[in-house]
């Protein structure tokens, strides 16, 4: 049974610009990204979705990941996209 891993990320810059930066990084690494300033999803080595909670906070849920990689390690890598 797979368990989703959900966490929140703070946005320090413009939301739209930040999401474009995240999309570019995901696509550059061979993944797919589809979304807007309300919600969206991404896939590649991991699969997940996001919901914008406010102009400076996004909730991310990882729905699929390699079994051998800890959720916290994936969370840390995703947080780097938002810096």
N, C-alpha and C positions, 0 to 999 in steps of 0.2 A: 504494500500500500504506500502510495506517495503522499507526503504531507507538504502542503504549500508553506513557503516561508515568506512572511510579510514584514516589511520595515518601512520607516519613513525617512525621507531625505530632505534636508533644508536646501533651499535655493537662495543663493546670495546675489545673483545677477538677474537680468531680465528673463522671465520664464520662457518666452518664445525662443530667444537666442540660445538659452541653455538646452532646450529640447532639440534644436537644430544641431547643436554641438554633439549631443548624445547620439542622435540619429547618424551623423557623419561617422562617429567613432564605431558604432555598431556595424554599419555597412562596410566600413573599411576593414573590419575584422571578419567579413564574410557573412554577417547576419542580416536580418531583415527588421525593419522598423516601420510601424504604421501608427500614426496617432496625431493628436493635436493638443491644444492647451487645456483640454478637459480630461481626456483619457486616451489610452492606446496600448499597444503591445509590441513585443519584440521576440525574435527567435534567432537561434544560432546554436551554439554549444549549450546554451540554456534557453528556456522559454519563460516569458513572464508578461505581466501587464502592469500598467500604472494608472492611477487616478490622481488628478490634481486636487488637492484638498484646499489650497489657497495659493495666492500668487508667490508664496515662498515655501511651500511644503507639498511634496509629492509622496504618495504611498505606493510602494512597489511590492508586487507579489510574484515570487518565483514559483512557477507551476511545474516546471520540468528541469532536471539537472542531472549531470552524470552522478551515479551513485557514489563513486569514490571521492568526489570533491565535497567538502563540508559546506553547508549553507552559509556559514559565516564568512568563508573565503570568497564565495561568490558575491555576497553582500558587500564586502570590502571592495572588490573589483568594480562593482556597479557604482558604488559611492564615488569612486575616482572619476567616473564620467561626468559627474555633476559639479566637480570642483572647478 
